[in-house]
Amino acid sequence: MIRDVANPVVVAGDLNTTGTDSTPTSVKNMLYKRYGSMDFWATKGIQWTTGVGLAYSGAKGVRKLAGIQYRVDPTSANLPGLSPNLERGLFNVVEQFRFEDGKAFDFRGVPTRTVDGKSGTLADSNLRVGRGFAPTFATELTWGKVKVAKFKLDWIFVKSELEKPRDQNGSYLFAPHFPHTLTDLNSSTPQPLSDHSPITVDLPFHEPTGLRSRTN
């Protein structure tokens, strides 16, 4: 629907990138999620071929819990059985998308164009922290006293004058700069302003000067 738009484009919103299939629960869906999952069969293959089934399942469960706590990067590789990432396909589609004028969405991550010097996929348009992104949503689900469900659900994608999504030598006119996730603002009142933290990004109307266009 937006392919023929010739001017800059900003796509932003809640994309529900939780890393899980959240379709309505039914017997059919439950069976499909388990037995139609590549991750399920890859896990079973590792267990059957290595003979370390219980230990592997335990380690995999711990990793899943740690991944949620430490904000797993939904743009990272999808490795069924080891490090499944069900959302990777979404980001592949967005990165490969081309408008009719040949322009693409900006996937660059140049440290000098971020607020904290982080690099990596989409770092110029979405705030990265640690091994992933700053979470924009936290559920009330808790195990004991540990809040485990923190997710980066909200995203900003920008089409500017870029023809290759990761071209650090390309134009930075209207390209995303200095993204923020405003968690402190959202929690500054007795009741949170929203169930999602606001996110922002700077979009220059002229080619920026004084910033390096390449990483070291």
MARDRENLUM-354799 format. One record per residue: residue number from 0; residue in three letters; x, y, z of N, C-alpha, C, O, CB in turn. Coordinates in steps of 0.05 Angstrom, whole numbers, plus 5000, padded with zeros to 4 digits. Glycine has a CB too. Example, Ala and Ser with C-alpha at 12.3 -4.5 7.8 and 13.67 -1.06 7.14 Angstrom:
! MARDRENLUM-354799
   i  aa n.px n.py n.pz ca.px ca.py ca.pz c.px c.py c.pz o.px o.py o.pz cb.px cb.py cb.pz
   0 ala 5264 4886 5156  5246  4910  5156 5264 4934 5156 5285 4934 5169  5226  4911  5181
   1 ser 5257 4955 5142  5273  4979  5143 5258 5001 5157 5268 5023 5161  5282  4988  5114
//
This chain:
! MARDRENLUM-354799
   i  aa n.px n.py n.pz ca.px ca.py ca.pz c.px c.py c.pz o.px o.py o.pz cb.px cb.py cb.pz
   0 met 5016 4976 5000  5000  5000  5000 5017 5025 5000 5007 5046 4991  4982  5000  5024
   1 ile 5041 5024 5010  5058  5048  5011 5081 5047 4991 5098 5065 4990  5070  5052  5039
   2 arg 5082 5026 4975  5105  5022  4957 5110 5045 4938 5133 5052 4931  5101  4997  4941
   3 asp 5088 5058 4928  5092  5079  4908 5094 5107 4921 5093 5127 4906  5069  5079  4889
   4 val 5097 5109 4947  5100  5135  4961 5128 5145 4955 5148 5132 4961  5095  5133  4991
   5 ala 5130 5169 4943  5156  5179  4934 5170 5196 4956 5194 5200 4955  5153  5196  4909
   6 asn 5155 5207 4975  5167  5223  4995 5176 5206 5019 5171 5182 5019  5147  5245  5005
   7 pro 5190 5218 5038  5199  5202  5062 5175 5190 5076 5152 5200 5075  5214  5220  5082
   8 val 5180 5167 5089  5159  5152  5103 5168 5144 5130 5191 5136 5134  5150  5127  5086
   9 val 5151 5147 5150  5156  5137  5177 5135 5116 5184 5111 5123 5184  5157  5160  5198
  10 val 5143 5092 5190  5125  5071  5199 5131 5066 5228 5154 5059 5235  5127  5044  5182
  11 ala 5112 5070 5246  5117  5068  5274 5093 5056 5288 5070 5061 5281  5124  5095  5286
  12 gly 5098 5040 5309  5076  5029  5325 5084 5003 5339 5107 4994 5338  5053  5024  5307
  13 asp 5064 4992 5351  5067  4967  5366 5065 4943 5347 5044 4938 5336  5045  4965  5389
  14 leu 5087 4929 5344  5088  4906  5325 5086 4880 5340 5089 4859 5327  5113  4907  5308
  15 asn 5081 4880 5366  5078  4856  5382 5101 4836 5378 5096 4812 5375  5052  4842  5374
  16 thr 5125 4846 5378  5149  4828  5375 5157 4816 5402 5177 4824 5414  5173  4844  5363
  17 thr 5140 4798 5411  5145  4785  5437 5163 4760 5435 5172 4750 5455  5119  4778  5449
  18 gly 5167 4750 5411  5182  4725  5408 5164 4701 5411 5175 4678 5412  5204  4724  5428
  19 thr 5138 4704 5414  5120  4681  5417 5096 4684 5399 5089 4706 5390  5111  4678  5446
  20 asp 5083 4662 5393  5058  4661  5378 5035 4667 5396 5030 4651 5414  5055  4634  5362
  21 ser 5022 4690 5393  5001  4697  5412 4973 4694 5399 4954 4709 5407  5005  4726  5421
  22 thr 4970 4676 5381  4943  4670  5369 4925 4659 5391 4935 4647 5410  4945  4651  5345
  23 pro 4898 4662 5389  4880  4651  5409 4885 4622 5414 4890 4606 5395  4851  4656  5401
  24 thr 4883 4614 5439  4888  4586  5447 4865 4568 5440 4842 4574 5445  4894  4584  5477
  25 ser 4871 4545 5428  4852  4524  5422 4868 4498 5421 4892 4498 5420  4836  4529  5395
  26 val 4854 4476 5422  4868  4450  5421 4884 4448 5395 4907 4439 5395  4848  4426  5422
  27 lys 4872 4457 5373  4886  4456  5347 4911 4473 5347 4932 4465 5338  4867  4465  5324
  28 asn 4908 4498 5358  4931  4515  5359 4953 4505 5377 4976 4507 5371  4923  4543  5368
  29 met 4945 4494 5400  4965  4483  5418 4980 4460 5406 5005 4458 5409  4951  4473  5444
  30 leu 4966 4442 5392  4980  4420  5378 4998 4430 5357 5021 4420 5354  4960  4400  5367
  31 tyr 4989 4450 5341  5005  4460  5319 5030 4474 5330 5052 4470 5320  4989  4480  5302
  32 lys 5027 4491 5351  5049  4505  5363 5071 4486 5372 5095 4492 5370  5040  4522  5386
  33 arg 5062 4463 5383  5082  4444  5394 5094 4426 5372 5118 4425 5368  5070  4427  5415
  34 tyr 5076 4412 5357  5086  4392  5338 5091 4404 5310 5103 4390 5293  5066  4370  5336
  35 gly 5081 4428 5305  5087  4441  5279 5110 4461 5281 5115 4476 5262  5063  4455  5269
  36 ser 5124 4461 5304  5145  4480  5309 5172 4468 5301 5179 4446 5310  5146  4488  5338
  37 met 5187 4482 5285  5214  4473  5278 5232 4472 5302 5249 4454 5305  5227  4492  5257
  38 asp 5228 4491 5321  5243  4491  5345 5238 4466 5362 5257 4455 5373  5236  4516  5362
  39 phe 5213 4457 5363  5207  4432  5377 5222 4408 5366 5234 4393 5381  5177  4427  5376
  40 trp 5221 4405 5339  5234  4382  5327 5265 4384 5327 5279 4364 5330  5225  4378  5299
  41 ala 5275 4409 5325  5304  4412  5327 5313 4405 5355 5334 4393 5359  5312  4442  5320
  42 thr 5298 4413 5375  5305  4406  5403 5305 4376 5407 5323 4365 5419  5285  4420  5423
  43 lys 5284 4363 5397  5282  4334  5400 5306 4320 5385 5317 4301 5395  5256  4324  5389
  44 gly 5313 4331 5362  5335  4319  5348 5361 4321 5364 5377 4302 5364  5339  4333  5321
  45 ile 5366 4344 5376  5390  4347  5393 5389 4328 5416 5409 4316 5423  5393  4376  5402
  46 gln 5366 4326 5429  5363  4308  5452 5368 4279 5444 5383 4265 5458  5336  4311  5465
  47 trp 5356 4270 5422  5358  4242  5414 5386 4235 5404 5396 4213 5409  5338  4236  5392
  48 thr 5400 4254 5391  5426  4247  5380 5449 4251 5400 5470 4239 5397  5431  4265  5356
  49 thr 5445 4267 5421  5466  4272  5440 5463 4257 5466 5482 4253 5481  5469  4301  5445
  50 gly 5438 4249 5472  5433  4234  5497 5434 4252 5521 5437 4243 5544  5453  4213  5500
  51 val 5431 4278 5518  5431  4297  5541 5405 4311 5543 5403 4335 5548  5455  4317  5537
  52 gly 5383 4296 5538  5357  4308  5537 5349 4326 5560 5342 4349 5556  5336  4287  5534
  53 leu 5350 4315 5585  5341  4330  5608 5358 4355 5613 5348 4377 5618  5341  4313  5633
  54 ala 5385 4351 5611  5403  4374  5616 5399 4395 5595 5399 4419 5601  5432  4364  5616
  55 tyr 5395 4386 5570  5391  4406  5548 5365 4421 5552 5365 4446 5549  5391  4391  5521
  56 ser 5344 4407 5559  5318  4421  5563 5320 4441 5585 5309 4463 5584  5296  4400  5569
  57 gly 5334 4433 5607  5337  4452  5629 5353 4476 5622 5345 4499 5628  5351  4438  5653
  58 ala 5375 4472 5607  5391  4495  5599 5376 4513 5580 5378 4537 5581  5417  4485  5585
  59 lys 5360 4501 5562  5344  4516  5543 5323 4533 5557 5318 4556 5550  5331  4497  5522
  60 gly 5311 4521 5578  5291  4536  5593 5303 4559 5608 5292 4581 5609  5277  4518  5613
  61 val 5327 4555 5620  5341  4577  5633 5348 4599 5614 5345 4623 5620  5366  4567  5647
  62 arg 5356 4591 5590  5364  4611  5570 5339 4628 5561 5341 4652 5557  5376  4598  5546
  63 lys 5316 4614 5558  5292  4629  5551 5285 4649 5573 5278 4672 5566  5269  4610  5547
  64 leu 5287 4641 5598  5280  4660  5620 5300 4683 5620 5292 4706 5623  5281  4645  5647
  65 ala 5326 4676 5617  5346  4698  5617 5342 4716 5593 5346 4740 5595  5374  4686  5616
  66 gly 5334 4704 5571  5330  4720  5546 5308 4740 5550 5311 4763 5541  5323  4702  5523
  67 ile 5287 4733 5564  5265  4752  5569 5274 4773 5588 5269 4797 5584  5240  4738  5579
  68 gln 5288 4765 5609  5297  4784  5629 5317 4804 5617 5317 4828 5624  5310  4770  5653
  69 tyr 5334 4795 5599  5355  4812  5589 5350 4821 5561 5368 4828 5546  5381  4797  5590
  70 arg 5324 4823 5554  5315  4837  5530 5328 4826 5504 5343 4839 5491  5322  4866  5532
  71 val 5321 4801 5498  5332  4789  5474 5327 4806 5449 5306 4820 5447  5319  4761  5470
  72 asp 5346 4806 5431  5345  4822  5407 5327 4808 5386 5336 4787 5375  5373  4828  5396
  73 pro 5303 4817 5380  5286  4803  5361 5296 4806 5332 5284 4794 5314  5258  4814  5362
  74 thr 5318 4821 5327  5330  4822  5300 5352 4802 5297 5364 4800 5276  5340  4850  5295
  75 ser 5358 4787 5318  5381  4768  5317 5373 4743 5301 5350 4740 5293  5389  4760  5346
  76 ala 5393 4726 5297  5389  4702  5280 5369 4683 5293 5367 4681 5317  5415  4688  5275
  77 asn 5354 4669 5276  5335  4648  5285 5349 4621 5283 5354 4612 5261  5309  4649  5269
  78 leu 5355 4609 5306  5369  4583  5306 5351 4563 5321 5354 4560 5345  5397  4586  5320
  79 pro 5333 4550 5306  5315  4531  5319 5329 4510 5335 5349 4498 5326  5297  4517  5298
  80 gly 5320 4505 5360  5332  4485  5377 5353 4497 5395 5359 4485 5416  5343  4463  5361
  81 leu 5366 4519 5387  5387  4531  5403 5379 4559 5412 5378 4565 5436  5412  4533  5386
  82 ser 5372 4576 5393  5364  4603  5400 5342 4612 5381 5346 4628 5363  5388  4623  5398
  83 pro 5318 4601 5385  5296  4608  5366 5288 4637 5368 5286 4649 5390  5271  4590  5372
  84 asn 5283 4649 5346  5274  4677  5345 5251 4679 5324 5257 4682 5300  5297  4697  5338
  85 leu 5227 4677 5333  5204  4676  5315 5199 4702 5300 5183 4703 5281  5179  4667  5330
  86 glu 5211 4724 5310  5206  4750  5298 5226 4758 5276 5222 4778 5263  5206  4771  5319
  87 arg 5247 4742 5272  5268  4749  5253 5256 4754 5225 5265 4772 5211  5289  4728  5253
  88 gly 5237 4737 5217  5226  4739  5190 5214 4767 5185 5216 4777 5163  5205  4718  5186
  89 leu 5201 4778 5205  5189  4805  5203 5210 4825 5195 5206 4841 5176  5175  4813  5229
  90 phe 5233 4825 5208  5254  4845  5203 5267 4839 5176 5276 4858 5163  5274  4845  5225
  91 asn 5269 4814 5168  5280  4808  5141 5262 4820 5120 5272 4832 5101  5282  4777  5138
  92 val 5236 4817 5123  5217  4828  5103 5219 4858 5101 5220 4870 5079  5188  4820  5110
  93 val 5221 4872 5124  5223  4901  5125 5249 4910 5112 5249 4930 5097  5220  4912  5153
  94 glu 5271 4896 5118  5297  4904  5107 5298 4900 5077 5310 4916 5063  5319  4889  5121
  95 gln 5286 4879 5067  5287  4873  5039 5267 4889 5022 5269 4890 4998  5282  4844  5034
  96 phe 5248 4902 5036  5227  4917  5022 5239 4941 5006 5257 4955 5017  5206  4928  5041
  97 arg 5230 4945 4982  5239  4969  4966 5214 4983 4956 5195 4971 4946  5257  4960  4942
  98 phe 5216 5010 4958  5195  5027  4946 5200 5028 4916 5221 5021 4906  5195  5056  4959
  99 glu 5180 5038 4901  5182  5039  4872 5204 5057 4863 5215 5054 4841  5156  5048  4860
 100 asp 5212 5077 4880  5234  5095  4872 5261 5083 4880 5281 5097 4878  5230  5122  4885
 101 gly 5262 5058 4890  5287  5045  4896 5296 5049 4925 5317 5038 4933  5308  5054  4878
 102 lys 5282 5066 4940  5290  5072  4967 5283 5049 4986 5265 5033 4981  5278  5099  4977
 103 ala 5297 5049 5009  5293  5027  5029 5290 5039 5057 5295 5063 5061  5317  5007  5028
 104 phe 5281 5022 5075  5281  5030  5103 5309 5029 5115 5325 5012 5107  5261  5012  5120
 105 asp 5315 5048 5132  5342  5051  5144 5346 5031 5166 5332 5031 5186  5346  5080  5155
 106 phe 5366 5013 5162  5372  4993  5182 5400 4998 5194 5411 4980 5208  5371  4965  5170
 107 arg 5412 5021 5189  5439  5026  5199 5440 5028 5229 5420 5032 5243  5449  5052  5186
 108 gly 5464 5025 5239  5470  5029  5268 5497 5041 5271 5516 5027 5277  5467  5002  5283
 109 val 5499 5067 5267  5525  5081  5269 5528 5094 5297 5511 5110 5304  5527  5103  5247
 110 pro 5548 5087 5312  5550  5097  5340 5548 5127 5343 5536 5136 5363  5576  5088  5351
 111 thr 5559 5142 5324  5559  5172  5327 5531 5183 5323 5526 5207 5327  5578  5184  5308
 112 arg 5512 5167 5315  5484  5176  5310 5465 5163 5330 5441 5163 5325  5476  5169  5281
 113 thr 5475 5153 5352  5459  5143  5373 5465 5158 5399 5485 5172 5401  5464  5112  5377
 114 val 5447 5156 5419  5450  5172  5443 5471 5160 5462 5481 5174 5480  5424  5173  5457
 115 asp 5478 5135 5459  5496  5122  5478 5520 5108 5464 5534 5092 5476  5482  5102  5495
 116 gly 5524 5114 5438  5546  5102  5424 5543 5073 5417 5563 5060 5409  5571  5105  5440
 117 lys 5519 5062 5418  5514  5034  5411 5513 5031 5381 5503 5049 5367  5489  5023  5424
 118 ser 5522 5008 5371  5520  5002  5342 5502 4977 5339 5495 4965 5359  5548  4998  5329
 119 gly 5496 4971 5314  5480  4947  5309 5455 4953 5294 5447 4976 5291  5474  4933  5334
 120 thr 5442 4932 5284  5418  4935  5268 5397 4954 5281 5390 4950 5304  5405  4908  5264
 121 leu 5388 4974 5266  5367  4993  5274 5375 5010 5298 5358 5023 5310  5343  4978  5281
 122 ala 5401 5011 5305  5409  5027  5328 5404 5057 5323 5401 5072 5343  5438  5022  5334
 123 asp 5404 5066 5298  5399  5095  5293 5370 5102 5296 5364 5126 5300  5408  5101  5264
 124 ser 5352 5083 5295  5323  5089  5297 5310 5078 5322 5287 5086 5328  5309  5079  5273
 125 asn 5322 5059 5336  5311  5047  5360 5333 5042 5380 5353 5031 5374  5296  5020  5352
 126 leu 5328 5051 5405  5349  5051  5425 5358 5023 5433 5341 5006 5441  5339  5066  5450
 127 arg 5384 5018 5429  5396  4993  5438 5408 4996 5466 5418 5017 5473  5417  4984  5417
 128 val 5406 4974 5481  5419  4973  5507 5429 4944 5511 5416 4925 5502  5400  4981  5531
 129 gly 5452 4941 5523  5462  4914  5529 5464 4898 5504 5476 4906 5484  5445  4900  5549
 130 arg 5451 4874 5505  5452  4855  5482 5428 4859 5463 5427 4845 5443  5452  4827  5492
 131 gly 5410 4877 5469  5387  4880  5453 5377 4909 5452 5393 4927 5449  5365  4862  5462
 132 phe 5351 4912 5454  5339  4939  5453 5326 4946 5480 5318 4928 5495  5318  4940  5431
 133 ala 5323 4972 5485  5309  4980  5509 5280 4971 5508 5267 4976 5487  5310  5011  5512
 134 pro 5269 4958 5528  5242  4948  5527 5222 4971 5527 5227 4991 5540  5237  4928  5550
 135 thr 5200 4967 5514  5179  4988  5514 5154 4978 5528 5135 4993 5531  5172  4996  5485
 136 phe 5154 4953 5537  5130  4942  5550 5139 4922 5571 5156 4905 5565  5111  4930  5529
 137 ala 5126 4922 5594  5131  4902  5615 5105 4892 5625 5087 4908 5633  5148  4914  5638
 138 thr 5101 4865 5625  5076  4854  5634 5076 4853 5664 5096 4857 5677  5071  4826  5622
 139 glu 5053 4847 5675  5050  4843  5704 5056 4815 5713 5055 4808 5736  5022  4852  5713
 140 leu 5062 4797 5693  5069  4770  5699 5094 4768 5716 5115 4779 5708  5072  4753  5674
 141 thr 5093 4756 5739  5117  4753  5756 5119 4725 5766 5099 4711 5769  5115  4773  5780
 142 trp 5143 4716 5769  5149  4691  5782 5162 4697 5808 5185 4706 5809  5168  4672  5764
 143 gly 5148 4692 5831  5159  4701  5856 5160 4731 5857 5140 4745 5853  5187  4689  5861
 144 lys 5184 4742 5861  5187  4771  5861 5202 4781 5836 5210 4804 5835  5202  4780  5886
 145 val 5206 4763 5817  5221  4770  5793 5202 4776 5770 5187 4759 5761  5240  4747  5786
 146 lys 5203 4801 5760  5188  4807  5736 5204 4798 5712 5226 4806 5708  5182  4839  5734
 147 val 5192 4780 5696  5207  4767  5675 5199 4775 5647 5214 4770 5628  5204  4737  5677
 148 ala 5177 4789 5644  5167  4794  5617 5171 4823 5609 5153 4840 5613  5137  4787  5615
 149 lys 5194 4829 5597  5199  4855  5586 5205 4853 5557 5221 4836 5548  5223  4869  5601
 150 phe 5191 4869 5540  5193  4865  5512 5197 4891 5497 5188 4912 5506  5168  4852  5501
 151 lys 5211 4890 5474  5212  4912  5456 5190 4907 5435 5194 4893 5416  5241  4915  5442
 152 leu 5167 4920 5439  5144  4915  5422 5140 4938 5402 5128 4934 5381  5119  4912  5438
 153 asp 5151 4961 5408  5145  4985  5392 5170 4993 5376 5192 4993 5386  5136  5009  5410
 154 trp 5165 5000 5350  5187  5004  5332 5183 5029 5314 5160 5037 5310  5191  4980  5314
 155 ile 5205 5040 5305  5204  5061  5285 5221 5053 5261 5244 5046 5264  5215  5088  5297
 156 phe 5209 5053 5237  5223  5047  5212 5221 5073 5195 5199 5084 5192  5212  5022  5197
 157 val 5243 5081 5183  5244  5106  5168 5254 5101 5139 5275 5090 5136  5261  5127  5182
 158 lys 5239 5111 5120  5248  5112  5092 5257 5141 5087 5242 5160 5090  5226  5104  5072
 159 ser 5283 5144 5080  5293  5171  5074 5304 5171 5045 5289 5165 5026  5316  5179  5094
 160 glu 5329 5178 5041  5341  5178  5014 5360 5154 5010 5377 5154 4992  5357  5204  5010
 161 leu 5357 5134 5027  5375  5111  5027 5365 5089 5007 5342 5083 5007  5378  5099  5055
 162 glu 5384 5078 4991  5377  5057  4973 5385 5030 4983 5374 5009 4975  5389  5062  4946
 163 lys 5405 5029 5000  5414  5004  5013 5411 5007 5043 5421 5026 5055  5444  4997  5005
 164 pro 5396 4989 5056  5388  4992  5084 5411 4997 5103 5408 5009 5124  5373  4969  5093
 165 arg 5435 4986 5097  5458  4988  5116 5481 5004 5104 5504 5001 5114  5467  4960  5123
 166 asp 5476 5020 5084  5498  5036  5071 5506 5059 5089 5492 5080 5089  5489  5045  5043
 167 gln 5528 5057 5103  5537  5078  5121 5548 5102 5106 5551 5124 5118  5558  5068  5140
 168 asn 5553 5099 5080  5562  5122  5064 5539 5136 5049 5543 5156 5035  5583  5113  5044
 169 gly 5515 5125 5053  5491  5137  5039 5483 5163 5053 5494 5171 5073  5468  5117  5039
 170 ser 5463 5176 5041  5453  5201  5052 5440 5198 5079 5429 5177 5086  5432  5213  5032
 171 tyr 5443 5219 5096  5431  5219  5122 5409 5241 5124 5400 5247 5146  5452  5224  5144
 172 leu 5400 5251 5101  5378  5270  5100 5352 5255 5108 5345 5235 5096  5375  5282  5072
 173 phe 5339 5265 5128  5314  5254  5140 5319 5225 5150 5300 5210 5154  5292  5254  5119
 174 ala 5344 5218 5153  5350  5191  5164 5348 5192 5195 5352 5213 5207  5379  5182  5156
 175 pro 5341 5170 5208  5337  5170  5237 5363 5174 5252 5384 5163 5245  5325  5144  5246
 176 his 5362 5191 5273  5384  5197  5291 5374 5197 5320 5352 5204 5326  5397  5224  5283
 177 phe 5392 5189 5338  5389  5192  5367 5362 5183 5378 5347 5199 5389  5393  5222  5374
 178 pro 5356 5157 5375  5330  5147  5386 5330 5146 5417 5351 5142 5429  5325  5120  5375
 179 his 5307 5150 5428  5303  5148  5457 5280 5129 5463 5260 5128 5448  5299  5176  5470
 180 thr 5281 5115 5486  5258  5102  5497 5253 5115 5524 5271 5114 5542  5263  5071  5500
 181 leu 5230 5128 5528  5226  5146  5550 5213 5132 5574 5191 5138 5582  5209  5170  5542
 182 thr 5227 5112 5584  5217  5096  5606 5213 5113 5631 5192 5111 5645  5235  5073  5613
 183 asp 5232 5130 5638  5230  5147  5662 5207 5166 5660 5193 5170 5679  5257  5162  5666
 184 leu 5202 5178 5636  5180  5195  5633 5154 5180 5637 5135 5191 5650  5180  5208  5605
 185 asn 5152 5156 5627  5127  5141  5629 5121 5134 5658 5097 5131 5665  5130  5116  5612
 186 ser 5141 5131 5674  5137  5123  5702 5140 5146 5721 5143 5141 5745  5156  5100  5710
 187 ser 5139 5170 5712  5144  5194  5729 5119 5203 5744 5122 5220 5762  5153  5217  5712
 188 thr 5096 5191 5739  5072  5197  5753 5063 5173 5770 5072 5151 5764  5049  5205  5733
 189 pro 5046 5177 5790  5037  5155  5806 5026 5131 5790 5031 5108 5797  5016  5164  5826
 190 gln 5012 5137 5769  5003  5116  5750 5018 5121 5724 5019 5143 5714  4972  5117  5746
 191 pro 5029 5100 5711  5043  5103  5686 5026 5118 5665 5001 5114 5665  5052  5076  5675
 192 leu 5038 5134 5649  5023  5149  5628 5011 5130 5608 4989 5136 5597  5042  5168  5614
 193 ser 5024 5107 5604  5014  5088  5584 5025 5061 5591 5043 5058 5607  5023  5096  5555
 194 asp 5013 5039 5580  5025  5013  5584 5049 5008 5566 5062 4988 5569  5004  4991  5579
 195 his 5054 5027 5548  5079  5026  5532 5094 5051 5535 5083 5073 5536  5071  5022  5501
 196 ser 5121 5049 5537  5138  5073  5539 5139 5087 5513 5141 5074 5492  5166  5066  5550
 197 pro 5138 5114 5512  5141  5128  5487 5169 5124 5475 5188 5120 5490  5136  5158  5491
 198 ile 5171 5125 5449  5196  5124  5435 5198 5148 5416 5178 5156 5404  5200  5097  5419
 199 thr 5222 5159 5413  5226  5182  5395 5251 5178 5378 5268 5162 5384  5228  5208  5412
 200 val 5253 5194 5357  5276  5194  5340 5278 5221 5326 5257 5233 5320  5276  5171  5319
 201 asp 5302 5231 5321  5306  5256  5307 5308 5251 5277 5322 5232 5268  5332  5271  5317
 202 leu 5295 5268 5261  5296  5266  5232 5304 5292 5220 5287 5310 5217  5268  5257  5221
 203 pro 5329 5296 5212  5339  5321  5202 5328 5329 5174 5326 5312 5156  5369  5321  5200
 204 phe 5320 5354 5171  5309  5364  5145 5332 5372 5126 5326 5379 5103  5291  5387  5150
 205 his 5357 5371 5135  5380  5377  5118 5401 5356 5124 5401 5343 5145  5391  5406  5124
 206 glu 5420 5352 5105  5441  5333  5109 5457 5342 5134 5468 5364 5134  5460  5331  5084
 207 pro 5459 5325 5154  5474  5332  5179 5503 5337 5173 5515 5324 5156  5471  5310  5200
 208 thr 5515 5355 5188  5544  5360  5186 5556 5357 5214 5543 5358 5234  5549  5389  5175
 209 gly 5582 5352 5214  5597  5349  5239 5596 5321 5251 5606 5317 5273  5586  5368  5258
 210 leu 5583 5302 5237  5582  5275  5247 5596 5257 5227 5593 5260 5202  5553  5265  5252
 211 arg 5611 5237 5237  5624  5218  5219 5603 5200 5207 5584 5191 5220  5645  5202  5233
 212 ser 5606 5194 5181  5586  5177  5167 5594 5147 5168 5579 5130 5158  5582  5186  5138
 213 arg 5618 5141 5178  5627  5114  5180 5636 5107 5208 5645 5125 5223  5650  5108  5160
 214 thr 5633 5082 5216  5643  5073  5242 5673 5068 5239 5683 5064 5217  5628  5047  5251
 215 asn 5687 5067 5262  5716  5061  5261 5721 5032 5257 5744 5023 5256  5730  5071  5287
//
